[in-house]
Amino acid sequence: MAAAASTLLESDPDADLQPSLPTEAAQLVVLQALGPAPVSIDELARATGLTIRALRAVLIELALAGRIEHQGAQLVALRTASAGS
């Protein structure tokens, strides 16, 4: 029984839901990789080394904080001072 429980813990399908970096560190990595020109989420994932799932979670947090803007379905950019006006 204990062996079955440890097998379940080892094969946890939700294990990859958490980013490998703490939230603040992941946000900083993403912000440093972004600029005012739109970049695709795929390119951003390659540049940051984050999984798409972890990157999307960070992008949601940054969008809610007003730090980035989505331009189309797959493009993101840093929010500039003129973009919020």
Secondary structure as UniProt FT lines:
FT   HELIX           2..10
FT   TURN            13..14
FT   HELIX           15..17
FT   HELIX           23..33
FT   STRAND          39..40
FT   HELIX           41..48
FT   HELIX           52..64
FT   TURN            65..66
FT   STRAND          68..70
FT   STRAND          75..78
FT   TURN            81..84
//
